[in-house]
Amino acid sequence: MSMTAYVIICLAALLGSGLTLFSGFGLGTILVPVFALFFPIEIAIMLTAIVHFLNNIFKLILLGKNADKKVVIKFGIPSIIAAFIGAYLLTYVTTLEPLFSYTLYDKAFYVVPVKLTIAFLLFIFALFDIIPKLAKLQFDTKYLSLGGFLSGFFGGLSGNQGALRTAFLIRANMTKETFIATGIVIACLVDISRLTIYFEQIIRFDDQLNYSLIIFATGSAFLGAYFGNKLLKKVTIKTIQYVVATMLMLFSVLLGFGII
């Protein structure tokens, strides 16, 4: 593995971790394509899952005490259950034909129904944070279980559950510390669930996993989370809402057009 690969991956982990501390999603989205530049996609996904989980454990140590336990239960349990349902249905959805495809810079991109659906939902959620009248609305806690189910289901179906989780939690009328900590706890639960599924593959591809790179990438992610936590004291919940809205819109466009 070249030094260039180490630098690129560690830089992506550093910046991605710092950014996702506020948005609640995106580290996996950033790391998978970066890892995929140097590893087969199945290895890239497993390496990302390991770094993602270890980084979430670190963030849990930093901020976990601020989590809202009731929200974790109401949102997290349905999310985990629905993730298994979504993963099961994935075998069927993958047989559906793309709606259309296009080529950009000699690379083919495919627009598929499930990702287009998620992209539409995320874009609508983003509007709640930038349109004044919608920004005043709050989701009643009775909808948290529904949000958890949708987040977990689409996460199992496509791997993109963090954005939907954040879209619901940001409207749950929590402080910035509680919002971030609650999302971290739920993310850890989901990571544990998916790593149990990946465990067999991790053992199978053990000789292809670059553990020194995992250590460096995880260390870089730790630094991103650490400095992000320092910055957290200087930002407001409104700033976080704008960051989330921007990330949701960008993510939804890239997802809808099949780029991620």
Secondary structure as UniProt FT lines:
FT   HELIX           3..23
FT   HELIX           27..36
FT   TURN            37..38
FT   HELIX           41..63
FT   HELIX           64..66
FT   HELIX           69..71
FT   HELIX           72..76
FT   HELIX           77..93
FT   TURN            94..95
FT   STRAND          100..104
FT   TURN            105..106
FT   STRAND          107..111
FT   HELIX           113..130
FT   HELIX           132..135
FT   HELIX           141..143
FT   HELIX           144..158
FT   HELIX           162..169
FT   TURN            170..171
FT   HELIX           176..204
FT   HELIX           206..208
FT   HELIX           211..232
FT   TURN            233..234
FT   HELIX           237..256
FT   TURN            257..258
//
